[in-house]
Amino acid sequence: MSFLEKTVQKIFPQDTGCRELAKKRLDRLAMPHWALGDLMDLAIELAGMTQSLHPQIQRKAVVTMAADHGVTAEGISKFPSEVTTQMIYNFVNGGAGINALARQAGAEVYIVDLGVDADLRTLAESGKILNKKVGLGTENIARGPAMSHALATKAVEYGIEVAEMLAPKVDIFGTGDMGIGNTTPSTAIAAVFTGKPVTELTGRGTGLDDAQLQHKISIIERAITINNPERRRGLDVLAKVGGFEIGGIAGLILGAAAQRKPVVVDGFISTAGALIAYAIEPFVRDYIIFSHKSVEPGHKAMQEYLGCGKPLLDLNMRLGEGTGGALAMNLVEAAVAILTEVATFEEAAVAGADK
């Protein structure tokens, strides 16, 4: 049995008993019934995920997976591929959006090289990033598969390894990404799973104009036609039209679910990883929290397909990196506080509503 198969066997649905106990307590809180709305729903989810009425989420980590994409040769991004490497150094120096928002949320940031087209061994050897390199970027999906089935499996398993390595010091994971051109494979993945037209799902990414957007749409349609990914097989979709960092994100989600740890999924690219993880093992859905709804038009369709509830935020964000996940961790903490710190009518000696 492979490492991936062993991991999948550890993934089970949420604990229904803990969910019921959490709801009973929340029903009795000293406030109008369900007055804190979606945060109370989230509290139930957290109880079911963690098998506890006192979920531990103090130790937070955002894991930003990075890789390059051969499809950038088709001119589908306004930024050159070198920006991926440059942003890795920005992350390491603490100057990126994810660094600022993670500090605000009290979360650690871990950068993982899954397939950056550069030699980053010095950063890895100094402990500034994690080296899980599968290759120097994917192949051009407009001309053939992104990677072999073996490399797709390796990318997912590397993501699981990261989750297992960090698990002893992390209560809740956030997903993040970095990779110039990665909205193109992510849109292809969205189209394959949701069955919606590429024209409805494709966004402007880093700021494409109308002509560039139409070109991007044609490239995605060509990639799907040429590679013909099989929707029911997550690894096949990843291998045909995916990316190394997308596979790593899928693995991180699988690894978190296998350890009953919540995972706050960031934006468009992270949700592509969630689609791959869900195709491999549907029960991962029980451990996913959608952080926000991206400006990318395909994001809503992806979230609806996964069916993990409403995203916590809708702030017109489209940065990636894990920024939405970091920001949403504040709301996750709030949900736990409601469950564990707010008194019931009986505990507060407050008269309840007339029945």
N, C-alpha and C positions, 0 to 999 in steps of 0.2 A: 504494500500500500504506500502511495506517495505521501510526501509531506502535506501537500494540498488536500488530499483525500482524508488524511488523519485530522486535519484542522476542521474540515467540513463536518466530520462526525461529532465534533464537540459543540456544534451550534444547535441550540434548542430555542423554542419559543419563550417569551417572557413568562414569569411566574404569575399565574392567575390568582393564586392565594394572596400574594403580596399586593397585587393590583386591587383586589376586593377590599383588603384591610385599609389600604391607602384611601380608597374612595369613601369608606365608612367614616374615617377620621375627617376627611375634607368636607363631607356632608354636614359635620357637626361644628365646623369652625364658627367662631363668634363673629359672624358677618352675614349679610344677606346671601342666600344660597348661590354658590358658584360665582360670587361677586368678582373674583379674580380670573374668571374665564379660562383662556387658553393656558395660562400658567398653572392652573389646577389640573388641567388635562395632562400637561407635561409632567407634573409631579407624579401622577399615576403611572405614566410611562417609565419614569426613572425608578420607581419602586419595583415595577415588573422587571426591568432590565437588570437591576442590581440585586434582586431578591431581598430587599431591605426596606423598612419604613424610615430608615435613616441613611439614605444614599450618601456615599462618600464621593465627593467630586472636587475636593480642595486642590488636588494635585492635577493640574491641567497641562496638556501638551498639544501644540499644533505641529503636525508633521508635514512639511512642505516637500513634495516629491518633484524632482527636476529632471528634464530630458529634452533633447532636441528632436526635430521632425524633418524627415527628408522632403516632405511635401512643400516646404518653404521654397524649394527650387521653382515652384509653379507661380510664385509671386502672390501668395494669398495673405501676406502680412505686410504691414507698413514698416515693420521693424526687422532688421537683419538678425540672423540666428545668433550672432555674437552677443546679443543682448542677454540671452539666457545665462551665459557665463558671467557677464558683467553684473547681472542681478544677484547671482550667487555670492559674489564678493560684497555686494551691498547688504545682503541678508546677514552675512558673517560680521560685517561692521556695524550692524544694528540700525541701519539707516532707511529701511524699507517700510512700507505701510504695515506689513505684518508685524514687524518689530515693535512699532508704536502701539498697535492695538493689542498685541499680546502682552506687552508690559502693563497696559491699562487693565487687562483682564487677569493679570497674575499668572500667565501661562508661559511655559518654556517653549522655545521654537527649536525644532530639529530639522535641519536641511539634509535631504537624502539625494545623492547623485544616482539616479537610475539609468541615465543615458545621455549625459551632457557631452556635446562634441568638443571636449577639451580635457586636458590632463589636470585633474584636480586632486591628485594624490597628496600633494603637500598639505592642502586643507584637511584632507581626511586623516593624514598621519599626525597632524597637530590637534585632532579632536574637534575641529570646527565644523565639519560636516560628516555624514555617514556615507561610506563608499559601498554602494550596492549596484555598481555599474553593470548593465546588461550588454551595452554596446555604445558606439559613438553615434547615437541618434538612430531613428528608424529609417527604413527605406521609403521611397516616395510612393505613397498609396495611390497616386494617380496613374502609376505605371505597374503596380503589382502589390503584393502583400507588404504590410508594414514590417513584419517580422515572421520568423518561423513559429510553429506551435511550441517548440521547445523553449524558445526565448520568451514567448508569452507566458508560459508556465513559470519560468524562472522569475520574471518580473513580478508576478502575483506572489510567488513564494517568498521573494525578497521583502515584499510589503508585509507579509505575515511575520517574517523574522524580525522586522523592525517593531511590530506590535508586541511580540513576545519579549524582545529585549527590553523595551521600555515599560512593560506592564508592572514590574515590581515597584516602580516609582511614579506611575501615572494612574489616575482614577478615571479620567475622561479624555478622549482623543478628539482632536480637530484635524480635518484634512485640509491640505493646501497643495498648490501646484505652481510650477514655473516651467515654461517652455514655449518659446516663440513659435507660433503657428498651431498651437494645440486646440484652438477652437474648431479647426477644420476636422481633425479626426473625431473630436467630441460630437460635432454635429452629425457626422456620418454614423457614429454609434447611436445617437438619439434617433436618427431616421430608421435605422435597422430595427431597433426595439419598438419604437412607438408606431411605426408604419405610416407616419405622417410625411407629406412631401418635403423635400429638402428646401424648397422655396419658403415654406412656412417656418422652418426651424433655424435658418441661417441668419446670423447677425453680423454686425460690422467689425466685431473683434476689437482690434486696436485702432479703429477709426477709418475703415474703408469708405471710399466714395461710392456712388451708385454703380459706376462701371466696374470697379474692383469687386463690389459685392456680387454682381452678376457672374464675374469670372470665378469667384470663390464657389458659388453655387454650382457652376458647371464642373469644377474640379471635384467637388464632393459627389455629385451625381456620377461622374466618371469612375471615381474610386469604388463606389458601391457596385456599379455595373461590372467593372473589370474583376473585382475580387469576390463578389457574390457571397458575402458572409452569411453563415447559417445562424439565424436568430436564436434558436434554442440552445446553442452552444456558446457560452460566454467566452471561452478561450479562443474559439474560432473567430468570433467578432473582433476580439482584441488583436489577434494575430493578423487578421486581414486589413482592418482599418483603424487600429488603435495606436497607442503610444506607450513607451516604457513607463512613464510616470503615471499614466492612467491605470496600467496594470498594477503598479505599486500601490496606488490609492485603493484599488479593489482589494488587494491583499491586506492592507492595513485595516479595512473595514471587516474583512473576514476574520482577521486575527483578533480584533477588538471584540467582535461578537462571540468568538469561541471562548473568550474570557469573561463574558457577560459585562463588558464595559461599554458605556454609551460612546457613540462616535458622532460628533457634530460635523455634518457634511457641509462644505463651503458652497461654491457656486457651480457654474456650468461644467467645468472640467472635472471637478470632484464628483459631480453627479453622474457624469459619464462613467467614472470609476465605480460608483455605486450601482449603476446598471449592469456592469460586468459582474460585480460581486453577487448581485441578486440573481443573475442568470446561472451562476455557479451554485449558489445556495440561497433559495428564497427566504429562509428564516433570518437572514441578516437584516431584513426589513425591520425586525423587532428591536434593533439596536441603533437605528439611524434617527437622528434629529436633523431636520432641515434647518439650516441657519438662516437663510434668506432667499428671496427670489431675485435672480439676476436680471439685468436689463436684456441679456441675450434672449431672443424670442423663443428659442427652443427649450429654455429651462423649465417653464411651466409645464410643458408637455411631458418632460422627463419626470418631474416630481409627481405629476398625476399618475403616470404609468407605475411608479414605484409605490404610491399610495401610503406614504409614511406620515400623513397629516400635513397640516399647513406649515409653511415656512414661518419662522418666528419673526422675521423682519422683511420689510420691503422698502429699501432705501435707495433704489436706483443704482446699486453697486454693480461693478463689473471688473474688479481688479484681480480677483483670484488671490493667490499666495496663501490663502487660509484666513484672509481678513474678516470675511463674514462669520467664519467659525469662531474666531477669537471674540468678536463683538457679541455674538449670541451666547457665549459662555456666561456672560453676566446674567442673562435671563434664565439660564439653566440653574445658576446659583440661587436666583430669586425663587424659582419653583421649589427647590429643596427647602429654602427658608420657610416658605408657606407651609409645607408639609410638616416640618419639624419644630417650628418656633411659634406659630400662631396657636393660641389657646382655643379649645372648644368652648361651647356655651357652658358646659358643666365645669370645666377647669377654671373658667373666668368668672363663674357665678353670674352669668348674664342670662336674662330671660330670653328664650327663643321665640320665634315667630309663632303666632296663633295658627293652629291647624284647622 
